[in-house]
């Protein structure tokens, strides 16, 4: 894993939410993983995607979807 890839737990910590919330965001198409590790369900999210979601949330554009 590189510094630009985050696990669901790391993303959850940044947003102060439970990791299952991150999975719900993925299911809703709000946050997409950059990759899944072969042969497993492990996901990785790019730093750029996380930062973009933060910026969107700050603008209130998807607040209804993540509430």
N, C-alpha and C positions, 0 to 999 in steps of 0.2 A: 504494500500500500504506500502511496506517495502522500506528501503533505497536502496535495490538492484534492485528495479523495477522503471522504469522511464516511464513517459507519453510521447507521441509523441512530445509535446511542449518542454519538458525537453531535449529530445534527440536533437531536432532541435536547441535549444539554444547552446548545446555543440558543434555542428558542424557549427553553424552560418548559418543555412539554414531555409527555411520556413517549417512549419509542413507538408505541402503537399508533400514536397520532401521526408520526412520520409515515408509517405504513398506510394510514388512511389518506394522507396527502398524496401519496404515490397512487393509490387506487383511484383517487379523484382526478388525477392528472395534474395536480398542483406542483408536485416535485417529482422529477423522473430520475431514476438511477442512471449513472453513466455506465455502469456495468454490474453484472452479477458474476460471482465467482463460479467457475466451471464445476458442475456436479453438486452444487449446493444452492441454498436460497439466500446466501449472503449478498447483500447489496452494498454498493458504494455510490456516494453522491459527490459530484464535483463541487469544489469551493465556489466556482462561478455560479452554479445553479442555486446554491444556498444563499449567496450574497444577493442574487437577483430576487429570490423569494423574500428576503429581508426588506429589500427596497420596495417591493410590491406591497408588502404588509404595512410598511410605514406610510404608504400612500392610501391605504385602506381599500385597495382594489379587490382583494379576495378575503376580506375579513369575515364575510358571511360563510365562506366555504371552509374556513379553518376553525370556526367557533364551535 
